[in-house]
Amino acid sequence: MALGKDYATQECSIARALEVVGERWTLLVVRDALYGVRRYNDFLVHLGIPRAVLAARLQTLTAEGILHKRRYQQSPPRDEYVVTDRGIALWPTLRSLGLWGREHFGEVQLRYFRHVTCGTELGPYGECPACRSVVPVADVLVEPGPGLDPDPADPVSRALLKPKLLLEPLVIESA
């Protein structure tokens, strides 16, 4: 029996969510957008994703209101993709999935996520153990961990070696 292409017969909120974010690459695009990646070519270079796949994922994420497409240059026309509140709401899912992956696949910590106010590393649900509160995504500082390549080839990975706030646009330095 062939595997269906959707979850139309499922009465389940997880199935409905997977219709939007369950395709390969989609959550990695959202992750990068939360890290501040906004431009098509930067997603392309950092993820190593085929162009057609990236275009399709960005189109779906925009249509579903997870990303907002915004023109940043008129001539030639160029757009960037900004995370919406609906996309920001995926942060706890991505945080949990990352922790699960590290725990079950024995990865060395790639990034630290800290509360920018006090510097405390976030708990598994995005909470600050010191302040005893859930930290808003815009107040999460991302810092490189010991598992990251200290000399990556692509400019997006190099830019992500510097501490930065989530959602803050990533600054890519020209070579």
MODELLER restraints for C-alpha pairs under 7 A, 6 or more apart:
rsr = mdl.restraints
at = mdl.atoms
rsr.add(forms.Gaussian(group=physical.xy_distance, feature=features.Distance(at['CA:6:A'], at['CA:19:A']), mean=6.73, stdev=0.5))
rsr.add(forms.Gaussian(group=physical.xy_distance, feature=features.Distance(at['CA:7:A'], at['CA:15:A']), mean=5.92, stdev=0.5))
rsr.add(forms.Gaussian(group=physical.xy_distance, feature=features.Distance(at['CA:21:A'], at['CA:27:A']), mean=6.20, stdev=0.5))
rsr.add(forms.Gaussian(group=physical.xy_distance, feature=features.Distance(at['CA:26:A'], at['CA:57:A']), mean=6.05, stdev=0.5))
rsr.add(forms.Gaussian(group=physical.xy_distance, feature=features.Distance(at['CA:33:A'], at['CA:82:A']), mean=6.86, stdev=0.5))
rsr.add(forms.Gaussian(group=physical.xy_distance, feature=features.Distance(at['CA:33:A'], at['CA:83:A']), mean=6.19, stdev=0.5))
rsr.add(forms.Gaussian(group=physical.xy_distance, feature=features.Distance(at['CA:34:A'], at['CA:83:A']), mean=6.69, stdev=0.5))
rsr.add(forms.Gaussian(group=physical.xy_distance, feature=features.Distance(at['CA:34:A'], at['CA:166:A']), mean=5.69, stdev=0.5))
rsr.add(forms.Gaussian(group=physical.xy_distance, feature=features.Distance(at['CA:34:A'], at['CA:167:A']), mean=5.01, stdev=0.5))
rsr.add(forms.Gaussian(group=physical.xy_distance, feature=features.Distance(at['CA:35:A'], at['CA:166:A']), mean=5.09, stdev=0.5))
rsr.add(forms.Gaussian(group=physical.xy_distance, feature=features.Distance(at['CA:35:A'], at['CA:167:A']), mean=5.77, stdev=0.5))
rsr.add(forms.Gaussian(group=physical.xy_distance, feature=features.Distance(at['CA:36:A'], at['CA:166:A']), mean=6.38, stdev=0.5))
rsr.add(forms.Gaussian(group=physical.xy_distance, feature=features.Distance(at['CA:36:A'], at['CA:167:A']), mean=4.86, stdev=0.5))
rsr.add(forms.Gaussian(group=physical.xy_distance, feature=features.Distance(at['CA:36:A'], at['CA:168:A']), mean=5.19, stdev=0.5))
rsr.add(forms.Gaussian(group=physical.xy_distance, feature=features.Distance(at['CA:36:A'], at['CA:169:A']), mean=4.29, stdev=0.5))
rsr.add(forms.Gaussian(group=physical.xy_distance, feature=features.Distance(at['CA:36:A'], at['CA:170:A']), mean=4.71, stdev=0.5))
rsr.add(forms.Gaussian(group=physical.xy_distance, feature=features.Distance(at['CA:37:A'], at['CA:43:A']), mean=6.60, stdev=0.5))
rsr.add(forms.Gaussian(group=physical.xy_distance, feature=features.Distance(at['CA:37:A'], at['CA:169:A']), mean=6.38, stdev=0.5))
rsr.add(forms.Gaussian(group=physical.xy_distance, feature=features.Distance(at['CA:37:A'], at['CA:170:A']), mean=5.54, stdev=0.5))
rsr.add(forms.Gaussian(group=physical.xy_distance, feature=features.Distance(at['CA:38:A'], at['CA:80:A']), mean=5.03, stdev=0.5))
rsr.add(forms.Gaussian(group=physical.xy_distance, feature=features.Distance(at['CA:38:A'], at['CA:81:A']), mean=4.78, stdev=0.5))
rsr.add(forms.Gaussian(group=physical.xy_distance, feature=features.Distance(at['CA:38:A'], at['CA:82:A']), mean=6.08, stdev=0.5))
rsr.add(forms.Gaussian(group=physical.xy_distance, feature=features.Distance(at['CA:38:A'], at['CA:169:A']), mean=6.94, stdev=0.5))
rsr.add(forms.Gaussian(group=physical.xy_distance, feature=features.Distance(at['CA:39:A'], at['CA:79:A']), mean=6.98, stdev=0.5))
rsr.add(forms.Gaussian(group=physical.xy_distance, feature=features.Distance(at['CA:39:A'], at['CA:80:A']), mean=4.74, stdev=0.5))
rsr.add(forms.Gaussian(group=physical.xy_distance, feature=features.Distance(at['CA:39:A'], at['CA:81:A']), mean=6.36, stdev=0.5))
rsr.add(forms.Gaussian(group=physical.xy_distance, feature=features.Distance(at['CA:40:A'], at['CA:80:A']), mean=6.86, stdev=0.5))
rsr.add(forms.Gaussian(group=physical.xy_distance, feature=features.Distance(at['CA:42:A'], at['CA:156:A']), mean=6.41, stdev=0.5))
rsr.add(forms.Gaussian(group=physical.xy_distance, feature=features.Distance(at['CA:44:A'], at['CA:51:A']), mean=6.94, stdev=0.5))
rsr.add(forms.Gaussian(group=physical.xy_distance, feature=features.Distance(at['CA:45:A'], at['CA:154:A']), mean=6.66, stdev=0.5))
rsr.add(forms.Gaussian(group=physical.xy_distance, feature=features.Distance(at['CA:46:A'], at['CA:154:A']), mean=6.53, stdev=0.5))
rsr.add(forms.Gaussian(group=physical.xy_distance, feature=features.Distance(at['CA:46:A'], at['CA:156:A']), mean=5.77, stdev=0.5))
rsr.add(forms.Gaussian(group=physical.xy_distance, feature=features.Distance(at['CA:46:A'], at['CA:157:A']), mean=6.58, stdev=0.5))
rsr.add(forms.Gaussian(group=physical.xy_distance, feature=features.Distance(at['CA:61:A'], at['CA:67:A']), mean=5.54, stdev=0.5))
rsr.add(forms.Gaussian(group=physical.xy_distance, feature=features.Distance(at['CA:62:A'], at['CA:68:A']), mean=5.57, stdev=0.5))
rsr.add(forms.Gaussian(group=physical.xy_distance, feature=features.Distance(at['CA:62:A'], at['CA:69:A']), mean=6.60, stdev=0.5))
rsr.add(forms.Gaussian(group=physical.xy_distance, feature=features.Distance(at['CA:65:A'], at['CA:84:A']), mean=6.80, stdev=0.5))
rsr.add(forms.Gaussian(group=physical.xy_distance, feature=features.Distance(at['CA:65:A'], at['CA:86:A']), mean=6.51, stdev=0.5))
rsr.add(forms.Gaussian(group=physical.xy_distance, feature=features.Distance(at['CA:66:A'], at['CA:83:A']), mean=6.18, stdev=0.5))
rsr.add(forms.Gaussian(group=physical.xy_distance, feature=features.Distance(at['CA:66:A'], at['CA:84:A']), mean=5.44, stdev=0.5))
rsr.add(forms.Gaussian(group=physical.xy_distance, feature=features.Distance(at['CA:66:A'], at['CA:86:A']), mean=5.14, stdev=0.5))
rsr.add(forms.Gaussian(group=physical.xy_distance, feature=features.Distance(at['CA:66:A'], at['CA:87:A']), mean=4.20, stdev=0.5))
rsr.add(forms.Gaussian(group=physical.xy_distance, feature=features.Distance(at['CA:67:A'], at['CA:81:A']), mean=5.86, stdev=0.5))
rsr.add(forms.Gaussian(group=physical.xy_distance, feature=features.Distance(at['CA:67:A'], at['CA:82:A']), mean=5.38, stdev=0.5))
rsr.add(forms.Gaussian(group=physical.xy_distance, feature=features.Distance(at['CA:67:A'], at['CA:83:A']), mean=4.57, stdev=0.5))
rsr.add(forms.Gaussian(group=physical.xy_distance, feature=features.Distance(at['CA:67:A'], at['CA:84:A']), mean=5.37, stdev=0.5))
rsr.add(forms.Gaussian(group=physical.xy_distance, feature=features.Distance(at['CA:67:A'], at['CA:87:A']), mean=6.40, stdev=0.5))
rsr.add(forms.Gaussian(group=physical.xy_distance, feature=features.Distance(at['CA:68:A'], at['CA:81:A']), mean=5.46, stdev=0.5))
rsr.add(forms.Gaussian(group=physical.xy_distance, feature=features.Distance(at['CA:68:A'], at['CA:82:A']), mean=5.11, stdev=0.5))
rsr.add(forms.Gaussian(group=physical.xy_distance, feature=features.Distance(at['CA:68:A'], at['CA:83:A']), mean=6.29, stdev=0.5))
rsr.add(forms.Gaussian(group=physical.xy_distance, feature=features.Distance(at['CA:68:A'], at['CA:84:A']), mean=6.29, stdev=0.5))
rsr.add(forms.Gaussian(group=physical.xy_distance, feature=features.Distance(at['CA:69:A'], at['CA:79:A']), mean=6.32, stdev=0.5))
rsr.add(forms.Gaussian(group=physical.xy_distance, feature=features.Distance(at['CA:69:A'], at['CA:80:A']), mean=5.73, stdev=0.5))
rsr.add(forms.Gaussian(group=physical.xy_distance, feature=features.Distance(at['CA:69:A'], at['CA:81:A']), mean=4.68, stdev=0.5))
rsr.add(forms.Gaussian(group=physical.xy_distance, feature=features.Distance(at['CA:69:A'], at['CA:82:A']), mean=6.52, stdev=0.5))
rsr.add(forms.Gaussian(group=physical.xy_distance, feature=features.Distance(at['CA:70:A'], at['CA:79:A']), mean=5.29, stdev=0.5))
rsr.add(forms.Gaussian(group=physical.xy_distance, feature=features.Distance(at['CA:70:A'], at['CA:80:A']), mean=5.31, stdev=0.5))
rsr.add(forms.Gaussian(group=physical.xy_distance, feature=features.Distance(at['CA:70:A'], at['CA:81:A']), mean=6.23, stdev=0.5))
rsr.add(forms.Gaussian(group=physical.xy_distance, feature=features.Distance(at['CA:71:A'], at['CA:78:A']), mean=5.81, stdev=0.5))
rsr.add(forms.Gaussian(group=physical.xy_distance, feature=features.Distance(at['CA:71:A'], at['CA:79:A']), mean=4.17, stdev=0.5))
rsr.add(forms.Gaussian(group=physical.xy_distance, feature=features.Distance(at['CA:71:A'], at['CA:80:A']), mean=6.27, stdev=0.5))
rsr.add(forms.Gaussian(group=physical.xy_distance, feature=features.Distance(at['CA:72:A'], at['CA:78:A']), mean=5.97, stdev=0.5))
rsr.add(forms.Gaussian(group=physical.xy_distance, feature=features.Distance(at['CA:72:A'], at['CA:79:A']), mean=5.52, stdev=0.5))
rsr.add(forms.Gaussian(group=physical.xy_distance, feature=features.Distance(at['CA:72:A'], at['CA:80:A']), mean=6.59, stdev=0.5))
rsr.add(forms.Gaussian(group=physical.xy_distance, feature=features.Distance(at['CA:73:A'], at['CA:79:A']), mean=6.95, stdev=0.5))
rsr.add(forms.Gaussian(group=physical.xy_distance, feature=features.Distance(at['CA:92:A'], at['CA:125:A']), mean=6.22, stdev=0.5))
rsr.add(forms.Gaussian(group=physical.xy_distance, feature=features.Distance(at['CA:92:A'], at['CA:126:A']), mean=6.54, stdev=0.5))
rsr.add(forms.Gaussian(group=physical.xy_distance, feature=features.Distance(at['CA:96:A'], at['CA:124:A']), mean=6.35, stdev=0.5))
rsr.add(forms.Gaussian(group=physical.xy_distance, feature=features.Distance(at['CA:96:A'], at['CA:125:A']), mean=6.83, stdev=0.5))
rsr.add(forms.Gaussian(group=physical.xy_distance, feature=features.Distance(at['CA:108:A'], at['CA:146:A']), mean=6.80, stdev=0.5))
rsr.add(forms.Gaussian(group=physical.xy_distance, feature=features.Distance(at['CA:108:A'], at['CA:147:A']), mean=4.90, stdev=0.5))
rsr.add(forms.Gaussian(group=physical.xy_distance, feature=features.Distance(at['CA:109:A'], at['CA:145:A']), mean=5.50, stdev=0.5))
rsr.add(forms.Gaussian(group=physical.xy_distance, feature=features.Distance(at['CA:109:A'], at['CA:146:A']), mean=6.14, stdev=0.5))
rsr.add(forms.Gaussian(group=physical.xy_distance, feature=features.Distance(at['CA:109:A'], at['CA:147:A']), mean=5.29, stdev=0.5))
rsr.add(forms.Gaussian(group=physical.xy_distance, feature=features.Distance(at['CA:110:A'], at['CA:144:A']), mean=6.23, stdev=0.5))
rsr.add(forms.Gaussian(group=physical.xy_distance, feature=features.Distance(at['CA:110:A'], at['CA:145:A']), mean=4.52, stdev=0.5))
rsr.add(forms.Gaussian(group=physical.xy_distance, feature=features.Distance(at['CA:110:A'], at['CA:146:A']), mean=6.13, stdev=0.5))
rsr.add(forms.Gaussian(group=physical.xy_distance, feature=features.Distance(at['CA:110:A'], at['CA:147:A']), mean=4.49, stdev=0.5))
rsr.add(forms.Gaussian(group=physical.xy_distance, feature=features.Distance(at['CA:110:A'], at['CA:148:A']), mean=5.10, stdev=0.5))
rsr.add(forms.Gaussian(group=physical.xy_distance, feature=features.Distance(at['CA:111:A'], at['CA:142:A']), mean=6.55, stdev=0.5))
rsr.add(forms.Gaussian(group=physical.xy_distance, feature=features.Distance(at['CA:111:A'], at['CA:143:A']), mean=5.57, stdev=0.5))
rsr.add(forms.Gaussian(group=physical.xy_distance, feature=features.Distance(at['CA:111:A'], at['CA:144:A']), mean=4.57, stdev=0.5))
rsr.add(forms.Gaussian(group=physical.xy_distance, feature=features.Distance(at['CA:111:A'], at['CA:145:A']), mean=4.37, stdev=0.5))
rsr.add(forms.Gaussian(group=physical.xy_distance, feature=features.Distance(at['CA:112:A'], at['CA:121:A']), mean=6.75, stdev=0.5))
rsr.add(forms.Gaussian(group=physical.xy_distance, feature=features.Distance(at['CA:112:A'], at['CA:142:A']), mean=5.72, stdev=0.5))
rsr.add(forms.Gaussian(group=physical.xy_distance, feature=features.Distance(at['CA:112:A'], at['CA:143:A']), mean=5.09, stdev=0.5))
rsr.add(forms.Gaussian(group=physical.xy_distance, feature=features.Distance(at['CA:112:A'], at['CA:144:A']), mean=6.22, stdev=0.5))
rsr.add(forms.Gaussian(group=physical.xy_distance, feature=features.Distance(at['CA:112:A'], at['CA:145:A']), mean=5.90, stdev=0.5))
rsr.add(forms.Gaussian(group=physical.xy_distance, feature=features.Distance(at['CA:113:A'], at['CA:121:A']), mean=5.70, stdev=0.5))
rsr.add(forms.Gaussian(group=physical.xy_distance, feature=features.Distance(at['CA:113:A'], at['CA:122:A']), mean=5.84, stdev=0.5))
rsr.add(forms.Gaussian(group=physical.xy_distance, feature=features.Distance(at['CA:113:A'], at['CA:140:A']), mean=6.17, stdev=0.5))
rsr.add(forms.Gaussian(group=physical.xy_distance, feature=features.Distance(at['CA:113:A'], at['CA:141:A']), mean=5.62, stdev=0.5))
rsr.add(forms.Gaussian(group=physical.xy_distance, feature=features.Distance(at['CA:113:A'], at['CA:142:A']), mean=4.82, stdev=0.5))
rsr.add(forms.Gaussian(group=physical.xy_distance, feature=features.Distance(at['CA:113:A'], at['CA:143:A']), mean=6.55, stdev=0.5))
rsr.add(forms.Gaussian(group=physical.xy_distance, feature=features.Distance(at['CA:114:A'], at['CA:120:A']), mean=5.28, stdev=0.5))
rsr.add(forms.Gaussian(group=physical.xy_distance, feature=features.Distance(at['CA:114:A'], at['CA:121:A']), mean=4.16, stdev=0.5))
rsr.add(forms.Gaussian(group=physical.xy_distance, feature=features.Distance(at['CA:114:A'], at['CA:122:A']), mean=5.33, stdev=0.5))
rsr.add(forms.Gaussian(group=physical.xy_distance, feature=features.Distance(at['CA:114:A'], at['CA:140:A']), mean=5.57, stdev=0.5))
rsr.add(forms.Gaussian(group=physical.xy_distance, feature=features.Distance(at['CA:114:A'], at['CA:141:A']), mean=5.01, stdev=0.5))
rsr.add(forms.Gaussian(group=physical.xy_distance, feature=features.Distance(at['CA:114:A'], at['CA:142:A']), mean=6.52, stdev=0.5))
rsr.add(forms.Gaussian(group=physical.xy_distance, feature=features.Distance(at['CA:115:A'], at['CA:121:A']), mean=6.36, stdev=0.5))
rsr.add(forms.Gaussian(group=physical.xy_distance, feature=features.Distance(at['CA:115:A'], at['CA:122:A']), mean=6.43, stdev=0.5))
rsr.add(forms.Gaussian(group=physical.xy_distance, feature=features.Distance(at['CA:115:A'], at['CA:128:A']), mean=6.39, stdev=0.5))
rsr.add(forms.Gaussian(group=physical.xy_distance, feature=features.Distance(at['CA:115:A'], at['CA:135:A']), mean=6.61, stdev=0.5))
rsr.add(forms.Gaussian(group=physical.xy_distance, feature=features.Distance(at['CA:115:A'], at['CA:139:A']), mean=6.13, stdev=0.5))
rsr.add(forms.Gaussian(group=physical.xy_distance, feature=features.Distance(at['CA:115:A'], at['CA:140:A']), mean=5.15, stdev=0.5))
rsr.add(forms.Gaussian(group=physical.xy_distance, feature=features.Distance(at['CA:115:A'], at['CA:141:A']), mean=6.14, stdev=0.5))
rsr.add(forms.Gaussian(group=physical.xy_distance, feature=features.Distance(at['CA:116:A'], at['CA:139:A']), mean=5.54, stdev=0.5))
rsr.add(forms.Gaussian(group=physical.xy_distance, feature=features.Distance(at['CA:116:A'], at['CA:140:A']), mean=5.74, stdev=0.5))
rsr.add(forms.Gaussian(group=physical.xy_distance, feature=features.Distance(at['CA:116:A'], at['CA:141:A']), mean=5.34, stdev=0.5))
rsr.add(forms.Gaussian(group=physical.xy_distance, feature=features.Distance(at['CA:120:A'], at['CA:128:A']), mean=6.52, stdev=0.5))
rsr.add(forms.Gaussian(group=physical.xy_distance, feature=features.Distance(at['CA:120:A'], at['CA:130:A']), mean=6.62, stdev=0.5))
rsr.add(forms.Gaussian(group=physical.xy_distance, feature=features.Distance(at['CA:121:A'], at['CA:128:A']), mean=6.94, stdev=0.5))
rsr.add(forms.Gaussian(group=physical.xy_distance, feature=features.Distance(at['CA:122:A'], at['CA:128:A']), mean=5.02, stdev=0.5))
rsr.add(forms.Gaussian(group=physical.xy_distance, feature=features.Distance(at['CA:122:A'], at['CA:129:A']), mean=6.89, stdev=0.5))
rsr.add(forms.Gaussian(group=physical.xy_distance, feature=features.Distance(at['CA:123:A'], at['CA:129:A']), mean=6.47, stdev=0.5))
rsr.add(forms.Gaussian(group=physical.xy_distance, feature=features.Distance(at['CA:126:A'], at['CA:134:A']), mean=5.82, stdev=0.5))
rsr.add(forms.Gaussian(group=physical.xy_distance, feature=features.Distance(at['CA:126:A'], at['CA:135:A']), mean=6.06, stdev=0.5))
rsr.add(forms.Gaussian(group=physical.xy_distance, feature=features.Distance(at['CA:127:A'], at['CA:133:A']), mean=5.48, stdev=0.5))
rsr.add(forms.Gaussian(group=physical.xy_distance, feature=features.Distance(at['CA:127:A'], at['CA:134:A']), mean=4.01, stdev=0.5))
rsr.add(forms.Gaussian(group=physical.xy_distance, feature=features.Distance(at['CA:127:A'], at['CA:135:A']), mean=5.54, stdev=0.5))
rsr.add(forms.Gaussian(group=physical.xy_distance, feature=features.Distance(at['CA:128:A'], at['CA:134:A']), mean=6.13, stdev=0.5))
rsr.add(forms.Gaussian(group=physical.xy_distance, feature=features.Distance(at['CA:128:A'], at['CA:135:A']), mean=6.33, stdev=0.5))
rsr.add(forms.Gaussian(group=physical.xy_distance, feature=features.Distance(at['CA:137:A'], at['CA:166:A']), mean=6.42, stdev=0.5))
rsr.add(forms.Gaussian(group=physical.xy_distance, feature=features.Distance(at['CA:138:A'], at['CA:165:A']), mean=6.53, stdev=0.5))
rsr.add(forms.Gaussian(group=physical.xy_distance, feature=features.Distance(at['CA:138:A'], at['CA:166:A']), mean=5.72, stdev=0.5))
rsr.add(forms.Gaussian(group=physical.xy_distance, feature=features.Distance(at['CA:138:A'], at['CA:167:A']), mean=6.19, stdev=0.5))
rsr.add(forms.Gaussian(group=physical.xy_distance, feature=features.Distance(at['CA:139:A'], at['CA:165:A']), mean=6.68, stdev=0.5))
rsr.add(forms.Gaussian(group=physical.xy_distance, feature=features.Distance(at['CA:140:A'], at['CA:165:A']), mean=5.64, stdev=0.5))
rsr.add(forms.Gaussian(group=physical.xy_distance, feature=features.Distance(at['CA:140:A'], at['CA:166:A']), mean=5.76, stdev=0.5))
rsr.add(forms.Gaussian(group=physical.xy_distance, feature=features.Distance(at['CA:141:A'], at['CA:163:A']), mean=6.71, stdev=0.5))
rsr.add(forms.Gaussian(group=physical.xy_distance, feature=features.Distance(at['CA:141:A'], at['CA:164:A']), mean=5.54, stdev=0.5))
rsr.add(forms.Gaussian(group=physical.xy_distance, feature=features.Distance(at['CA:141:A'], at['CA:165:A']), mean=4.42, stdev=0.5))
rsr.add(forms.Gaussian(group=physical.xy_distance, feature=features.Distance(at['CA:141:A'], at['CA:166:A']), mean=6.30, stdev=0.5))
rsr.add(forms.Gaussian(group=physical.xy_distance, feature=features.Distance(at['CA:142:A'], at['CA:163:A']), mean=5.48, stdev=0.5))
rsr.add(forms.Gaussian(group=physical.xy_distance, feature=features.Distance(at['CA:142:A'], at['CA:164:A']), mean=5.40, stdev=0.5))
rsr.add(forms.Gaussian(group=physical.xy_distance, feature=features.Distance(at['CA:142:A'], at['CA:165:A']), mean=5.92, stdev=0.5))
rsr.add(forms.Gaussian(group=physical.xy_distance, feature=features.Distance(at['CA:142:A'], at['CA:166:A']), mean=6.60, stdev=0.5))
rsr.add(forms.Gaussian(group=physical.xy_distance, feature=features.Distance(at['CA:143:A'], at['CA:162:A']), mean=6.61, stdev=0.5))
rsr.add(forms.Gaussian(group=physical.xy_distance, feature=features.Distance(at['CA:143:A'], at['CA:163:A']), mean=4.43, stdev=0.5))
rsr.add(forms.Gaussian(group=physical.xy_distance, feature=features.Distance(at['CA:143:A'], at['CA:164:A']), mean=6.82, stdev=0.5))
rsr.add(forms.Gaussian(group=physical.xy_distance, feature=features.Distance(at['CA:144:A'], at['CA:161:A']), mean=5.49, stdev=0.5))
rsr.add(forms.Gaussian(group=physical.xy_distance, feature=features.Distance(at['CA:144:A'], at['CA:162:A']), mean=7.00, stdev=0.5))
rsr.add(forms.Gaussian(group=physical.xy_distance, feature=features.Distance(at['CA:144:A'], at['CA:163:A']), mean=6.86, stdev=0.5))
rsr.add(forms.Gaussian(group=physical.xy_distance, feature=features.Distance(at['CA:152:A'], at['CA:158:A']), mean=5.89, stdev=0.5))
rsr.add(forms.Gaussian(group=physical.xy_distance, feature=features.Distance(at['CA:155:A'], at['CA:172:A']), mean=6.27, stdev=0.5))
rsr.add(forms.Gaussian(group=physical.xy_distance, feature=features.Distance(at['CA:156:A'], at['CA:172:A']), mean=6.29, stdev=0.5))
rsr.add(forms.Gaussian(group=physical.xy_distance, feature=features.Distance(at['CA:159:A'], at['CA:171:A']), mean=6.62, stdev=0.5))
rsr.add(forms.Gaussian(group=physical.xy_distance, feature=features.Distance(at['CA:159:A'], at['CA:172:A']), mean=5.88, stdev=0.5))
